[in-house]
């Protein structure tokens, strides 16, 4: 993963409410969730960089 978010092994577990609705059932701690979210953000930024420069993302 990114290595930026160095959570200790066994970081704070997610509560039952936080676990409900997660699309990746293997995630059990905030540290694991942070890592997955960081990867997703990086992928989104790479996708955005591939868009044509004239591409207006925020139009109706």
PDB file of N, CA, C, O and CB in Angstrom:
ATOM      1  N   UNK A   1       0.837  -1.178   0.000  1.00  0.00           N
ATOM      2  CA  UNK A   1       0.000   0.000   0.000  1.00  0.00           C
ATOM      3  C   UNK A   1       0.884   1.244   0.000  1.00  0.00           C
ATOM      4  O   UNK A   1       2.028   1.191  -0.452  1.00  0.00           O
ATOM      5  CB  UNK A   1      -0.954  -0.004   1.214  1.00  0.00           C
ATOM      6  N   UNK A   2       0.371   2.343   0.495  1.00  0.00           N
ATOM      7  CA  UNK A   2       1.094   3.594   0.368  1.00  0.00           C
ATOM      8  C   UNK A   2       2.246   3.742   1.342  1.00  0.00           C
ATOM      9  O   UNK A   2       3.259   4.358   1.012  1.00  0.00           O
ATOM     10  CB  UNK A   2       0.160   4.718   0.547  1.00  0.00           C
ATOM     11  N   UNK A   3       2.105   3.183   2.546  1.00  0.00           N
ATOM     12  CA  UNK A   3       3.149   3.344   3.548  1.00  0.00           C
ATOM     13  C   UNK A   3       3.065   4.667   4.280  1.00  0.00           C
ATOM     14  O   UNK A   3       3.762   4.862   5.276  1.00  0.00           O
ATOM     15  CB  UNK A   3       4.491   3.214   2.907  1.00  0.00           C
ATOM     16  N   UNK A   4       2.231   5.579   3.813  1.00  0.00           N
ATOM     17  CA  UNK A   4       2.100   6.898   4.435  1.00  0.00           C
ATOM     18  C   UNK A   4       1.404   6.772   5.785  1.00  0.00           C
ATOM     19  O   UNK A   4       1.767   7.455   6.742  1.00  0.00           O
ATOM     20  CB  UNK A   4       1.319   7.864   3.513  1.00  0.00           C
ATOM     21  N   UNK A   5       0.414   5.906   5.859  1.00  0.00           N
ATOM     22  CA  UNK A   5      -0.396   5.762   7.057  1.00  0.00           C
ATOM     23  C   UNK A   5       0.073   4.542   7.836  1.00  0.00           C
ATOM     24  O   UNK A   5      -0.496   3.459   7.700  1.00  0.00           O
ATOM     25  CB  UNK A   5      -1.897   5.644   6.702  1.00  0.00           C
ATOM     26  N   UNK A   6       1.090   4.711   8.637  1.00  0.00           N
ATOM     27  CA  UNK A   6       1.666   3.586   9.365  1.00  0.00           C
ATOM     28  C   UNK A   6       0.877   3.320  10.634  1.00  0.00           C
ATOM     29  O   UNK A   6       1.174   3.879  11.690  1.00  0.00           O
ATOM     30  CB  UNK A   6       3.140   3.853   9.700  1.00  0.00           C
ATOM     31  N   UNK A   7      -0.126   2.467  10.528  1.00  0.00           N
ATOM     32  CA  UNK A   7      -0.925   2.070  11.677  1.00  0.00           C
ATOM     33  C   UNK A   7      -0.301   0.836  12.299  1.00  0.00           C
ATOM     34  O   UNK A   7       0.139  -0.064  11.583  1.00  0.00           O
ATOM     35  CB  UNK A   7      -2.398   1.805  11.275  1.00  0.00           C
ATOM     36  N   UNK A   8      -0.257   0.783  13.613  1.00  0.00           N
ATOM     37  CA  UNK A   8       0.288  -0.419  14.250  1.00  0.00           C
ATOM     38  C   UNK A   8      -0.595  -1.624  13.982  1.00  0.00           C
ATOM     39  O   UNK A   8      -1.799  -1.489  13.767  1.00  0.00           O
ATOM     40  CB  UNK A   8       0.440  -0.208  15.759  1.00  0.00           C
ATOM     41  N   UNK A   9       0.009  -2.795  13.998  1.00  0.00           N
ATOM     42  CA  UNK A   9      -0.746  -4.037  13.842  1.00  0.00           C
ATOM     43  C   UNK A   9      -1.809  -4.083  14.925  1.00  0.00           C
ATOM     44  O   UNK A   9      -1.529  -3.808  16.092  1.00  0.00           O
ATOM     45  CB  UNK A   9       0.187  -5.291  13.916  1.00  0.00           C
ATOM     46  N   UNK A  10      -3.034  -4.433  14.535  1.00  0.00           N
ATOM     47  CA  UNK A  10      -4.129  -4.492  15.498  1.00  0.00           C
ATOM     48  C   UNK A  10      -4.665  -3.127  15.857  1.00  0.00           C
ATOM     49  O   UNK A  10      -5.158  -2.924  16.966  1.00  0.00           O
ATOM     50  CB  UNK A  10      -3.682  -5.191  16.741  1.00  0.00           C
ATOM     51  N   UNK A  11      -4.575  -2.178  14.923  1.00  0.00           N
ATOM     52  CA  UNK A  11      -5.082  -0.826  15.173  1.00  0.00           C
ATOM     53  C   UNK A  11      -6.550  -0.872  15.581  1.00  0.00           C
ATOM     54  O   UNK A  11      -7.185  -1.925  15.521  1.00  0.00           O
ATOM     55  CB  UNK A  11      -4.904   0.059  13.924  1.00  0.00           C
ATOM     56  N   UNK A  12      -7.077   0.253  15.990  1.00  0.00           N
ATOM     57  CA  UNK A  12      -8.441   0.336  16.517  1.00  0.00           C
ATOM     58  C   UNK A  12      -9.439  -0.412  15.646  1.00  0.00           C
ATOM     59  O   UNK A  12      -9.590  -0.112  14.461  1.00  0.00           O
ATOM     60  CB  UNK A  12      -8.864   1.786  16.644  1.00  0.00           C
ATOM     61  N   UNK A  13     -10.113  -1.381  16.235  1.00  0.00           N
ATOM     62  CA  UNK A  13     -11.113  -2.129  15.459  1.00  0.00           C
ATOM     63  C   UNK A  13     -12.287  -1.232  15.079  1.00  0.00           C
ATOM     64  O   UNK A  13     -12.628  -0.291  15.795  1.00  0.00           O
ATOM     65  CB  UNK A  13     -11.616  -3.348  16.258  1.00  0.00           C
ATOM     66  N   UNK A  14     -12.892  -1.543  13.947  1.00  0.00           N
ATOM     67  CA  UNK A  14     -14.097  -0.841  13.541  1.00  0.00           C
ATOM     68  C   UNK A  14     -15.270  -1.355  14.371  1.00  0.00           C
ATOM     69  O   UNK A  14     -15.307  -2.530  14.737  1.00  0.00           O
ATOM     70  CB  UNK A  14     -14.365  -1.026  12.021  1.00  0.00           C
ATOM     71  N   UNK A  15     -16.220  -0.485  14.665  1.00  0.00           N
ATOM     72  CA  UNK A  15     -17.408  -0.901  15.406  1.00  0.00           C
ATOM     73  C   UNK A  15     -18.341  -1.659  14.464  1.00  0.00           C
ATOM     74  O   UNK A  15     -18.158  -1.645  13.247  1.00  0.00           O
ATOM     75  CB  UNK A  15     -18.133   0.327  16.038  1.00  0.00           C
ATOM     76  N   UNK A  16     -19.335  -2.315  15.040  1.00  0.00           N
ATOM     77  CA  UNK A  16     -20.311  -3.054  14.225  1.00  0.00           C
ATOM     78  C   UNK A  16     -21.013  -2.117  13.245  1.00  0.00           C
ATOM     79  O   UNK A  16     -21.268  -2.494  12.101  1.00  0.00           O
ATOM     80  CB  UNK A  16     -21.353  -3.757  15.128  1.00  0.00           C
ATOM     81  N   UNK A  17     -21.326  -0.898  13.686  1.00  0.00           N
ATOM     82  CA  UNK A  17     -21.965   0.078  12.798  1.00  0.00           C
ATOM     83  C   UNK A  17     -21.042   0.481  11.654  1.00  0.00           C
ATOM     84  O   UNK A  17     -21.491   0.651  10.520  1.00  0.00           O
ATOM     85  CB  UNK A  17     -22.386   1.319  13.587  1.00  0.00           C
ATOM     86  N   UNK A  18     -19.755   0.634  11.949  1.00  0.00           N
ATOM     87  CA  UNK A  18     -18.793   1.004  10.913  1.00  0.00           C
ATOM     88  C   UNK A  18     -18.570  -0.131   9.919  1.00  0.00           C
ATOM     89  O   UNK A  18     -18.347   0.117   8.734  1.00  0.00           O
ATOM     90  CB  UNK A  18     -17.467   1.405  11.547  1.00  0.00           C
ATOM     91  N   UNK A  19     -18.630  -1.365  10.392  1.00  0.00           N
ATOM     92  CA  UNK A  19     -18.431  -2.524   9.521  1.00  0.00           C
ATOM     93  C   UNK A  19     -19.610  -2.749   8.585  1.00  0.00           C
ATOM     94  O   UNK A  19     -19.447  -3.277   7.485  1.00  0.00           O
ATOM     95  CB  UNK A  19     -18.199  -3.767  10.355  1.00  0.00           C
ATOM     96  N   UNK A  20     -20.790  -2.348   9.022  1.00  0.00           N
ATOM     97  CA  UNK A  20     -21.993  -2.561   8.219  1.00  0.00           C
ATOM     98  C   UNK A  20     -21.901  -1.738   6.937  1.00  0.00           C
ATOM     99  O   UNK A  20     -21.652  -0.533   6.977  1.00  0.00           O
ATOM    100  CB  UNK A  20     -23.271  -2.185   9.021  1.00  0.00           C
ATOM    101  N   UNK A  21     -22.099  -2.381   5.838  1.00  0.00           N
ATOM    102  CA  UNK A  21     -22.082  -1.699   4.556  1.00  0.00           C
ATOM    103  C   UNK A  21     -20.725  -1.631   3.871  1.00  0.00           C
ATOM    104  O   UNK A  21     -20.643  -1.160   2.737  1.00  0.00           O
ATOM    105  CB  UNK A  21     -22.584  -0.341   4.737  1.00  0.00           C
ATOM    106  N   UNK A  22     -19.655  -2.087   4.523  1.00  0.00           N
ATOM    107  CA  UNK A  22     -18.353  -2.102   3.859  1.00  0.00           C
ATOM    108  C   UNK A  22     -18.394  -3.093   2.701  1.00  0.00           C
ATOM    109  O   UNK A  22     -18.932  -4.191   2.836  1.00  0.00           O
ATOM    110  CB  UNK A  22     -17.219  -2.469   4.861  1.00  0.00           C
ATOM    111  N   UNK A  23     -17.827  -2.705   1.571  1.00  0.00           N
ATOM    112  CA  UNK A  23     -17.826  -3.577   0.399  1.00  0.00           C
ATOM    113  C   UNK A  23     -16.687  -4.594   0.442  1.00  0.00           C
ATOM    114  O   UNK A  23     -16.700  -5.568  -0.311  1.00  0.00           O
ATOM    115  CB  UNK A  23     -17.725  -2.745  -0.868  1.00  0.00           C
ATOM    116  N   UNK A  24     -15.714  -4.379   1.305  1.00  0.00           N
ATOM    117  CA  UNK A  24     -14.582  -5.298   1.448  1.00  0.00           C
ATOM    118  C   UNK A  24     -14.645  -5.924   2.837  1.00  0.00           C
ATOM    119  O   UNK A  24     -14.206  -5.313   3.810  1.00  0.00           O
ATOM    120  CB  UNK A  24     -13.213  -4.560   1.226  1.00  0.00           C
ATOM    121  N   UNK A  25     -15.184  -7.131   2.938  1.00  0.00           N
ATOM    122  CA  UNK A  25     -15.406  -7.737   4.253  1.00  0.00           C
ATOM    123  C   UNK A  25     -14.134  -8.051   5.042  1.00  0.00           C
ATOM    124  O   UNK A  25     -14.220  -8.270   6.251  1.00  0.00           O
ATOM    125  CB  UNK A  25     -16.182  -8.987   4.082  1.00  0.00           C
ATOM    126  N   UNK A  26     -12.979  -8.083   4.421  1.00  0.00           N
ATOM    127  CA  UNK A  26     -11.742  -8.392   5.129  1.00  0.00           C
ATOM    128  C   UNK A  26     -11.203  -7.241   5.961  1.00  0.00           C
ATOM    129  O   UNK A  26     -10.252  -7.428   6.720  1.00  0.00           O
ATOM    130  CB  UNK A  26     -10.706  -8.813   4.156  1.00  0.00           C
ATOM    131  N   UNK A  27     -11.780  -6.069   5.839  1.00  0.00           N
ATOM    132  CA  UNK A  27     -11.313  -4.900   6.589  1.00  0.00           C
ATOM    133  C   UNK A  27     -11.909  -4.948   7.983  1.00  0.00           C
ATOM    134  O   UNK A  27     -13.123  -5.056   8.150  1.00  0.00           O
ATOM    135  CB  UNK A  27     -11.696  -3.572   5.868  1.00  0.00           C
ATOM    136  N   UNK A  28     -11.024  -4.864   9.001  1.00  0.00           N
ATOM    137  CA  UNK A  28     -11.511  -4.929  10.376  1.00  0.00           C
ATOM    138  C   UNK A  28     -11.007  -3.786  11.253  1.00  0.00           C
ATOM    139  O   UNK A  28     -11.523  -3.588  12.353  1.00  0.00           O
ATOM    140  CB  UNK A  28     -11.110  -6.236  10.988  1.00  0.00           C
ATOM    141  N   UNK A  29      -9.998  -3.021  10.784  1.00  0.00           N
ATOM    142  CA  UNK A  29      -9.460  -1.924  11.600  1.00  0.00           C
ATOM    143  C   UNK A  29      -9.477  -0.627  10.819  1.00  0.00           C
ATOM    144  O   UNK A  29      -9.569  -0.620   9.591  1.00  0.00           O
ATOM    145  CB  UNK A  29      -8.030  -2.238  12.069  1.00  0.00           C
ATOM    146  N   UNK A  30      -9.386   0.477  11.559  1.00  0.00           N
ATOM    147  CA  UNK A  30      -9.320   1.789  10.917  1.00  0.00           C
ATOM    148  C   UNK A  30      -8.069   1.901  10.044  1.00  0.00           C
ATOM    149  O   UNK A  30      -8.106   2.525   8.984  1.00  0.00           O
ATOM    150  CB  UNK A  30      -9.333   2.909  11.978  1.00  0.00           C
ATOM    151  N   UNK A  31      -6.974   1.304  10.482  1.00  0.00           N
ATOM    152  CA  UNK A  31      -5.739   1.353   9.701  1.00  0.00           C
ATOM    153  C   UNK A  31      -5.902   0.688   8.345  1.00  0.00           C
ATOM    154  O   UNK A  31      -5.454   1.222   7.330  1.00  0.00           O
ATOM    155  CB  UNK A  31      -4.610   0.690  10.465  1.00  0.00           C
ATOM    156  N   UNK A  32      -6.544  -0.480   8.324  1.00  0.00           N
ATOM    157  CA  UNK A  32      -6.785  -1.171   7.051  1.00  0.00           C
ATOM    158  C   UNK A  32      -7.705  -0.351   6.157  1.00  0.00           C
ATOM    159  O   UNK A  32      -7.477  -0.262   4.951  1.00  0.00           O
ATOM    160  CB  UNK A  32      -7.393  -2.563   7.298  1.00  0.00           C
ATOM    161  N   UNK A  33      -8.744   0.248   6.736  1.00  0.00           N
ATOM    162  CA  UNK A  33      -9.662   1.075   5.970  1.00  0.00           C
ATOM    163  C   UNK A  33      -8.943   2.297   5.409  1.00  0.00           C
ATOM    164  O   UNK A  33      -9.171   2.675   4.260  1.00  0.00           O
ATOM    165  CB  UNK A  33     -10.848   1.505   6.838  1.00  0.00           C
ATOM    166  N   UNK A  34      -8.083   2.915   6.204  1.00  0.00           N
ATOM    167  CA  UNK A  34      -7.311   4.069   5.730  1.00  0.00           C
ATOM    168  C   UNK A  34      -6.424   3.704   4.549  1.00  0.00           C
ATOM    169  O   UNK A  34      -6.322   4.463   3.585  1.00  0.00           O
ATOM    170  CB  UNK A  34      -6.456   4.635   6.859  1.00  0.00           C
ATOM    171  N   UNK A  35      -5.787   2.549   4.621  1.00  0.00           N
ATOM    172  CA  UNK A  35      -4.913   2.114   3.530  1.00  0.00           C
ATOM    173  C   UNK A  35      -5.704   1.911   2.232  1.00  0.00           C
ATOM    174  O   UNK A  35      -5.282   2.361   1.167  1.00  0.00           O
ATOM    175  CB  UNK A  35      -4.189   0.812   3.915  1.00  0.00           C
ATOM    176  N   UNK A  36      -6.855   1.230   2.327  1.00  0.00           N
ATOM    177  CA  UNK A  36      -7.671   0.983   1.144  1.00  0.00           C
ATOM    178  C   UNK A  36      -8.169   2.309   0.556  1.00  0.00           C
ATOM    179  O   UNK A  36      -8.179   2.481  -0.663  1.00  0.00           O
ATOM    180  CB  UNK A  36      -8.863   0.062   1.491  1.00  0.00           C
ATOM    181  N   UNK A  37      -8.580   3.240   1.416  1.00  0.00           N
ATOM    182  CA  UNK A  37      -9.048   4.532   0.938  1.00  0.00           C
ATOM    183  C   UNK A  37      -7.923   5.319   0.271  1.00  0.00           C
ATOM    184  O   UNK A  37      -8.152   5.988  -0.737  1.00  0.00           O
ATOM    185  CB  UNK A  37      -9.638   5.336   2.089  1.00  0.00           C
ATOM    186  N   UNK A  38      -6.713   5.245   0.821  1.00  0.00           N
ATOM    187  CA  UNK A  38      -5.577   5.951   0.238  1.00  0.00           C
ATOM    188  C   UNK A  38      -5.271   5.423  -1.162  1.00  0.00           C
ATOM    189  O   UNK A  38      -4.996   6.204  -2.073  1.00  0.00           O
ATOM    190  CB  UNK A  38      -4.343   5.814   1.138  1.00  0.00           C
ATOM    191  N   UNK A  39      -5.317   4.119  -1.335  1.00  0.00           N
ATOM    192  CA  UNK A  39      -5.084   3.512  -2.654  1.00  0.00           C
ATOM    193  C   UNK A  39      -6.167   3.979  -3.633  1.00  0.00           C
ATOM    194  O   UNK A  39      -5.872   4.312  -4.781  1.00  0.00           O
ATOM    195  CB  UNK A  39      -5.071   1.949  -2.555  1.00  0.00           C
ATOM    196  N   UNK A  40      -7.410   4.002  -3.176  1.00  0.00           N
ATOM    197  CA  UNK A  40      -8.514   4.439  -4.026  1.00  0.00           C
ATOM    198  C   UNK A  40      -8.332   5.890  -4.461  1.00  0.00           C
ATOM    199  O   UNK A  40      -8.581   6.222  -5.620  1.00  0.00           O
ATOM    200  CB  UNK A  40      -9.849   4.272  -3.294  1.00  0.00           C
ATOM    201  N   UNK A  41      -7.905   6.751  -3.557  1.00  0.00           N
ATOM    202  CA  UNK A  41      -7.660   8.157  -3.891  1.00  0.00           C
ATOM    203  C   UNK A  41      -6.533   8.270  -4.909  1.00  0.00           C
ATOM    204  O   UNK A  41      -6.637   9.037  -5.866  1.00  0.00           O
ATOM    205  CB  UNK A  41      -7.318   8.969  -2.622  1.00  0.00           C
ATOM    206  N   UNK A  42      -5.455   7.512  -4.712  1.00  0.00           N
ATOM    207  CA  UNK A  42      -4.333   7.535  -5.653  1.00  0.00           C
ATOM    208  C   UNK A  42      -4.787   7.103  -7.045  1.00  0.00           C
ATOM    209  O   UNK A  42      -4.398   7.712  -8.042  1.00  0.00           O
ATOM    210  CB  UNK A  42      -3.195   6.623  -5.157  1.00  0.00           C
ATOM    211  N   UNK A  43      -5.610   6.053  -7.118  1.00  0.00           N
ATOM    212  CA  UNK A  43      -6.115   5.584  -8.408  1.00  0.00           C
ATOM    213  C   UNK A  43      -6.995   6.642  -9.067  1.00  0.00           C
ATOM    214  O   UNK A  43      -6.930   6.838 -10.280  1.00  0.00           O
ATOM    215  CB  UNK A  43      -6.901   4.276  -8.233  1.00  0.00           C
ATOM    216  N   UNK A  44      -7.811   7.319  -8.278  1.00  0.00           N
ATOM    217  CA  UNK A  44      -8.664   8.384  -8.813  1.00  0.00           C
ATOM    218  C   UNK A  44      -7.847   9.544  -9.349  1.00  0.00           C
ATOM    219  O   UNK A  44      -8.191  10.117 -10.382  1.00  0.00           O
ATOM    220  CB  UNK A  44      -9.620   8.883  -7.744  1.00  0.00           C
ATOM    221  N   UNK A  45      -6.780   9.895  -8.667  1.00  0.00           N
ATOM    222  CA  UNK A  45      -5.925  10.983  -9.138  1.00  0.00           C
ATOM    223  C   UNK A  45      -5.201  10.606 -10.424  1.00  0.00           C
ATOM    224  O   UNK A  45      -5.036  11.439 -11.316  1.00  0.00           O
ATOM    225  CB  UNK A  45      -4.911  11.361  -8.063  1.00  0.00           C
ATOM    226  N   UNK A  46      -4.764   9.339 -10.522  1.00  0.00           N
ATOM    227  CA  UNK A  46      -4.127   8.888 -11.763  1.00  0.00           C
ATOM    228  C   UNK A  46      -5.132   8.912 -12.913  1.00  0.00           C
ATOM    229  O   UNK A  46      -4.785   9.306 -14.027  1.00  0.00           O
ATOM    230  CB  UNK A  46      -3.540   7.465 -11.591  1.00  0.00           C
ATOM    231  N   UNK A  47      -6.377   8.493 -12.657  1.00  0.00           N
ATOM    232  CA  UNK A  47      -7.430   8.545 -13.682  1.00  0.00           C
ATOM    233  C   UNK A  47      -7.648   9.987 -14.125  1.00  0.00           C
ATOM    234  O   UNK A  47      -7.765  10.263 -15.319  1.00  0.00           O
ATOM    235  CB  UNK A  47      -8.759   7.935 -13.147  1.00  0.00           C
ATOM    236  N   UNK A  48      -7.702  10.893 -13.176  1.00  0.00           N
ATOM    237  CA  UNK A  48      -7.928  12.299 -13.493  1.00  0.00           C
ATOM    238  C   UNK A  48      -6.787  12.867 -14.333  1.00  0.00           C
ATOM    239  O   UNK A  48      -7.024  13.676 -15.230  1.00  0.00           O
ATOM    240  CB  UNK A  48      -8.090  13.112 -12.209  1.00  0.00           C
ATOM    241  N   UNK A  49      -5.554  12.452 -14.052  1.00  0.00           N
ATOM    242  CA  UNK A  49      -4.401  12.912 -14.831  1.00  0.00           C
ATOM    243  C   UNK A  49      -4.457  12.436 -16.280  1.00  0.00           C
ATOM    244  O   UNK A  49      -3.879  13.073 -17.160  1.00  0.00           O
ATOM    245  CB  UNK A  49      -3.111  12.432 -14.185  1.00  0.00           C
ATOM    246  N   UNK A  50      -5.144  11.324 -16.537  1.00  0.00           N
ATOM    247  CA  UNK A  50      -5.234  10.799 -17.900  1.00  0.00           C
ATOM    248  C   UNK A  50      -6.315  11.505 -18.722  1.00  0.00           C
ATOM    249  O   UNK A  50      -6.371  11.334 -19.940  1.00  0.00           O
ATOM    250  CB  UNK A  50      -5.512   9.303 -17.863  1.00  0.00           C
ATOM    251  N   UNK A  51      -7.163  12.287 -18.078  1.00  0.00           N
ATOM    252  CA  UNK A  51      -8.223  12.994 -18.796  1.00  0.00           C
ATOM    253  C   UNK A  51      -7.613  14.078 -19.668  1.00  0.00           C
ATOM    254  O   UNK A  51      -6.592  14.657 -19.297  1.00  0.00           O
ATOM    255  CB  UNK A  51      -9.249  13.603 -17.812  1.00  0.00           C
ATOM    256  N   UNK A  52      -8.213  14.368 -20.821  1.00  0.00           N
ATOM    257  CA  UNK A  52      -7.717  15.463 -21.659  1.00  0.00           C
ATOM    258  C   UNK A  52      -7.729  16.775 -20.877  1.00  0.00           C
ATOM    259  O   UNK A  52      -8.605  17.002 -20.042  1.00  0.00           O
ATOM    260  CB  UNK A  52      -8.569  15.597 -22.944  1.00  0.00           C
ATOM    261  N   UNK A  53      -6.767  17.617 -21.151  1.00  0.00           N
ATOM    262  CA  UNK A  53      -6.645  18.878 -20.396  1.00  0.00           C
ATOM    263  C   UNK A  53      -7.875  19.769 -20.554  1.00  0.00           C
ATOM    264  O   UNK A  53      -8.187  20.538 -19.644  1.00  0.00           O
ATOM    265  CB  UNK A  53      -5.405  19.642 -20.850  1.00  0.00           C
ATOM    266  N   UNK A  54      -8.570  19.689 -21.666  1.00  0.00           N
ATOM    267  CA  UNK A  54      -9.759  20.498 -21.875  1.00  0.00           C
ATOM    268  C   UNK A  54     -11.011  19.890 -21.262  1.00  0.00           C
ATOM    269  O   UNK A  54     -12.091  20.475 -21.347  1.00  0.00           O
ATOM    270  CB  UNK A  54      -9.973  20.710 -23.336  1.00  0.00           C
ATOM    271  N   UNK A  55     -10.876  18.727 -20.649  1.00  0.00           N
ATOM    272  CA  UNK A  55     -11.995  18.005 -20.056  1.00  0.00           C
ATOM    273  C   UNK A  55     -12.479  18.753 -18.817  1.00  0.00           C
ATOM    274  O   UNK A  55     -11.719  18.932 -17.865  1.00  0.00           O
ATOM    275  CB  UNK A  55     -11.588  16.550 -19.696  1.00  0.00           C
ATOM    276  N   UNK A  56     -13.754  19.198 -18.822  1.00  0.00           N
ATOM    277  CA  UNK A  56     -14.304  19.924 -17.685  1.00  0.00           C
ATOM    278  C   UNK A  56     -15.107  18.950 -16.836  1.00  0.00           C
ATOM    279  O   UNK A  56     -16.232  18.591 -17.185  1.00  0.00           O
ATOM    280  CB  UNK A  56     -15.186  21.123 -18.150  1.00  0.00           C
ATOM    281  N   UNK A  57     -14.535  18.533 -15.743  1.00  0.00           N
ATOM    282  CA  UNK A  57     -15.123  17.520 -14.875  1.00  0.00           C
ATOM    283  C   UNK A  57     -16.409  17.997 -14.201  1.00  0.00           C
ATOM    284  O   UNK A  57     -17.274  17.184 -13.875  1.00  0.00           O
ATOM    285  CB  UNK A  57     -14.123  17.105 -13.825  1.00  0.00           C
ATOM    286  N   UNK A  58     -16.539  19.292 -13.992  1.00  0.00           N
ATOM    287  CA  UNK A  58     -17.641  19.801 -13.165  1.00  0.00           C
ATOM    288  C   UNK A  58     -18.758  20.457 -13.960  1.00  0.00           C
ATOM    289  O   UNK A  58     -19.461  21.311 -13.420  1.00  0.00           O
ATOM    290  CB  UNK A  58     -17.112  20.785 -12.174  1.00  0.00           C
ATOM    291  N   UNK A  59     -18.947  20.094 -15.214  1.00  0.00           N
ATOM    292  CA  UNK A  59     -20.053  20.661 -15.970  1.00  0.00           C
ATOM    293  C   UNK A  59     -21.336  19.882 -15.678  1.00  0.00           C
ATOM    294  O   UNK A  59     -21.288  18.751 -15.193  1.00  0.00           O
ATOM    295  CB  UNK A  59     -19.741  20.652 -17.483  1.00  0.00           C
ATOM    296  N   UNK A  60     -22.467  20.491 -15.975  1.00  0.00           N
ATOM    297  CA  UNK A  60     -23.750  19.802 -15.819  1.00  0.00           C
ATOM    298  C   UNK A  60     -23.851  18.750 -16.868  1.00  0.00           C
ATOM    299  O   UNK A  60     -24.853  18.037 -16.933  1.00  0.00           O
ATOM    300  CB  UNK A  60     -24.942  20.775 -15.909  1.00  0.00           C
TER     301      UNK A  60
END
